[in-house]
């Protein structure tokens, strides 16, 4: 039986990348990791960001949040330090401020392709989008960048290009955002494990592992014996 993990996340979210790494660390030590099926869901922290913005990330955050630049710089320093602890080299001076909506549409078409053949394009694309934005300073609102990243993740280039302004993929993004509201998501990353346990934020790996173990215990088969004893069976040491 598979263990479903649904993750609401935005591309322009530094804690989403950190949270992804921490979840992956927990998953790497989880005995049933091959049974875990991750589904990425779209979420936007700020849908009002222009497709292309001339401001620096620090200027944008200061104006959007209404807080002084020195305070933003302190916040950024903390995030950069936390990211470094997960092996991520954030470069806030190079971040290109852009609306993430088109990127989410391309992620949706990657999910459609995965559903058809059980692939992992969406996860690969999510990783490359986050890295492109926070580490490499690439423009996640640029169509050429998005199509190239999608193709590298295994998505058909023509399908990725069509997804950029697709009304169908836009509806899929909107459904994800609406469902987030319905389940009470107020910030990202937000993880739902086994359809019932929610983990909010970039928690330490041990928190994710605890949630995984809890779901695993509930999905493990129950052992039933008619007379209350153990029946004969074969194991690594032979048959008894």
Residue pairs with C-beta under 8 A, 6 or more apart in sequence:
1 35
1 219
2 35
2 36
2 37
3 32
3 35
3 36
3 37
3 193
3 194
3 212
3 215
3 216
3 219
4 37
4 39
4 193
4 194
4 195
5 23
5 36
5 37
5 38
5 39
5 191
5 192
5 193
5 194
6 38
6 39
6 41
6 191
6 192
6 195
7 20
7 23
7 38
7 39
7 40
7 41
7 189
7 190
7 191
7 192
8 41
8 42
8 43
8 176
8 180
8 185
8 188
8 189
8 190
9 16
9 19
9 20
9 40
9 41
9 43
9 126
9 188
9 189
9 190
10 16
10 42
10 43
10 44
10 45
10 100
10 188
11 100
11 103
11 104
11 126
11 129
11 130
11 133
11 140
12 45
12 46
12 49
12 98
12 100
12 133
12 140
13 45
13 188
13 189
14 79
14 83
14 90
14 134
15 79
15 188
15 189
15 201
15 202
16 130
16 188
16 189
16 202
17 83
17 88
17 130
17 131
17 134
18 79
18 82
18 83
18 86
18 88
18 202
19 189
19 191
19 201
19 202
19 203
20 126
20 127
20 130
20 189
21 86
21 87
21 88
22 86
22 202
22 203
22 204
22 205
22 208
23 191
23 205
23 208
25 86
25 205
25 208
26 205
26 206
26 207
26 208
26 209
26 212
27 33
27 36
27 208
27 212
29 205
29 209
30 36
30 209
30 212
30 213
30 216
31 216
32 212
32 216
36 212
38 123
39 111
39 122
40 107
40 111
40 122
40 123
40 126
41 176
41 179
41 180
42 104
42 107
42 108
42 172
42 173
42 176
42 177
43 176
43 177
43 180
43 185
43 188
43 190
44 100
44 101
44 104
44 177
45 188
46 64
47 99
47 101
49 60
49 97
49 98
49 99
49 100
50 98
50 99
51 98
51 99
51 102
51 141
52 98
52 139
52 141
52 142
53 60
53 96
53 97
53 98
55 63
55 97
56 93
56 95
56 97
57 76
57 92
57 95
57 97
58 69
58 72
58 73
58 76
58 92
59 69
60 97
61 67
61 72
61 75
61 76
62 68
62 69
62 71
62 72
65 72
76 92
79 90
80 90
80 92
82 202
83 89
83 90
83 134
84 90
88 134
88 135
89 135
90 134
90 135
91 134
91 135
91 136
91 137
94 136
94 137
95 133
95 134
95 137
96 133
96 137
96 138
96 139
96 140
96 141
98 139
98 140
98 141
98 142
99 141
100 140
100 141
101 170
101 173
102 141
102 143
102 146
102 164
102 165
103 129
103 140
103 141
103 146
104 173
104 176
105 163
105 164
105 165
105 166
105 169
105 170
105 172
105 173
106 125
106 146
106 147
106 149
106 150
106 155
106 160
106 163
106 164
106 169
107 122
107 125
107 126
107 129
108 163
108 169
108 172
108 173
109 150
109 155
109 159
109 160
109 162
109 163
109 166
109 169
110 121
110 122
110 125
110 150
110 153
110 154
110 155
110 160
111 121
111 122
111 172
113 119
113 121
113 154
113 155
113 156
113 159
114 120
114 121
114 122
119 154
121 150
121 153
121 154
121 155
122 153
124 152
124 153
124 154
125 149
125 150
125 153
125 155
128 149
128 152
128 153
129 140
129 149
132 138
132 140
132 145
132 149
133 140
138 145
139 145
140 146
143 161
143 164
146 160
146 164
147 157
147 160
147 161
147 164
150 157
150 160
150 163
151 157
151 160
163 169
180 190
183 192
183 198
184 198
187 200
187 201
189 201
189 202
190 198
190 199
190 200
190 201
191 198
191 199
191 200
191 208
191 211
192 198
192 199
193 199
193 211
193 212
193 214
193 215
194 214
194 215
194 218
194 219
197 211
197 214
197 215
199 207
199 208
199 211
225 231
232 239
232 240
233 239
233 240
234 240
